[in-house]
Amino acid sequence: MKMSLQDIVHNAKVVQERIVATCEQVGRDPASVLLVAVSKTKPVSDIMALYEAGFRHFGENYYQELTEKVGQLPSDINWDFIGHLQSSKASKLVKDVPNLYSVHTVDSEKLAGKLNNAVGALDDAKHGRKLNVMIQVVTSEEDTKSGVTPAEAVELARYVLTQCAHLQLTGLMTIGAPGDLSCFDRLVACQELVAEQCGVPREALQLSMGMSGDFEQAVQKGSHLVRVGSTIFG
């Protein structure tokens, strides 16, 4: 059964309240955690209902679906691309989504380079505009997950920091195995490793981890961005 727009807005507000409550339990500033409403496969009307309720960050998994939605929705939405991105689509994504806020799923130097070149080709680059990117790290034993190992994350982070002038490395992302909270611990450990090896402050590397079933536990472990879809949209 399709959820009503009122229910969708209510659900999103409840998720936000749960994030705030969890932050207060562990002594974190609620403002340090961003809710990304995962709107893949959802109609524009659902997204617009949340937009009118004050939500601005939405996550999409598929390039084609995102580009179709962009022109139908307000230009001040911040789009977070959270799906696997083929390097061949990098330039089109950057060009066709002018309000692309972040790509959470950078998993190779090739993809990072393509994104960097695409941003560099925009007029915005002349004004210092950079695209936020996160490195996707594999923290489980699942073969189906994209991403790099923690050791490879160090090298990829170093590449982005030194070779990609038009990208802003904002942190690390993982899709943990369902029910395995140790995946969050592994991403925290990877954050410490990358910070130490690349000479950047640990607090400069945000963590994107936690989804509908475990976002509260992710916040307890230190997540800065939680990607919640089904709990909001049904």
C-alpha angles and dihedrals in degrees: 000000000000113000119237120247089244091055092049092053091045091051093050091051090050091051089051090050090050090051091051092048092050092049091052091050093056098035098253129141106251088217088067092070122071122201113218110195106216104222101172112145090006121123124252090248091063092051092046091054090057091043091055088050090058104265116137109169118080129172125217129185103194128062097212095048092048094050090050092053098044096073092049097052137062116286094231093067112115108226117206113196105213104165133087109286123204112221089233089064096048097092093046092049093053093044098044098043107054091174094052103145103182145351108217097184110065105148106160142037088240093059092043090051093049092050091047093052092046093053090045090057092058123093087233089069089069087064093051098262113164130187117235113234136180128199115238112226126195108229100167137058093248114126091204095068121097120219144080132282118256090257091050089048089065092055093044092048090050090051093051092046096049106028106031109069093171096053128080112209103216101169150285134311134198140178102212126205111270110270095005105115091175086080087072091052090052092053091049089052089049090051089055091047095049092045092051097043095043097041097238128131112265090229089060089067112073123199123232106196138126131064137193096304100044112016093120092054089047091054089050088054093050108271116164097189125038120192110212124177120144095038087060105033100028 
